[in-house]
Amino acid sequence: MKKIIIAIDGPAGAGKSTIARKVAARLGYAYIDTGAMYRAVTLVFLRSGKPFTEAFLTDLAKQIRISFAYQDGVNRVYVGNEEVTEAIRSLEVSRNVSAVSAVGGVREAMVAQQRSIGEKGGVVMDGRDIGTVVFPHAQLKIFLTASVEERAHRRYLEMKEKGEAVDLDDLKKRIAERDHLDETREIAPLRCASDAVYLDSTSLSIDEVTKQIVDRVMAGV
Ligand code: DC
């Protein structure tokens, strides 16, 4: 069976990475988390201590070497030789990533890397603009979403499990803010491609959503 490109887009907390990882594992495809790439650029920028300018961020995004390795069930992210899997999930990175990912030069550099990683097929790529900008000809496009309440609740349980203190209302507010920033930015805003399959996972389990996607691939899309 020919290995295709599967694009999964949607807002923060819709379950994209969990679903994308499962779909990739079931099909023997590679999983590429493009949000992690924007987070990596943000981390390196914050560490630099330099002021936020488009020129500096564009240069940084062009130079940075981001790679992924799947080891022991964990999708590890590297910048050069340094593993940044945990560091890119910090609150500080989450707070700044929308601004960094809105810079045109940063997006150009990341999109070029994403195309070269995925062009041969056999990839599940998740993000905000995969079906609209990165691979507008992807054979299968999914727009995965869920209500803000459900997404906040899922994140709340995740963080509680890690022993982190969180306020549900605060989470809801932050998720809604990030949605707004991602949907209204000038370049590559988050939107559902006209030929994407719209999946609302509010009342579906992870396995149900995974099955719906895998079934489509098995049926030849
Ligand atoms: O999926 P995530 O929360 O790790 O994504 C982090 C940020 O990166 C998110 O605020 C939007 C941005 N992003 C993007 O602009 N384009 C993508 N393809 C993926 C993520």
Residues whose N, C-alpha, C, O or C-beta is under 5 A from the ligand:
A	BS01	DC	A12 T34 G35 A36 Y38 V97 S98 S101 D126 G127 R128 D129
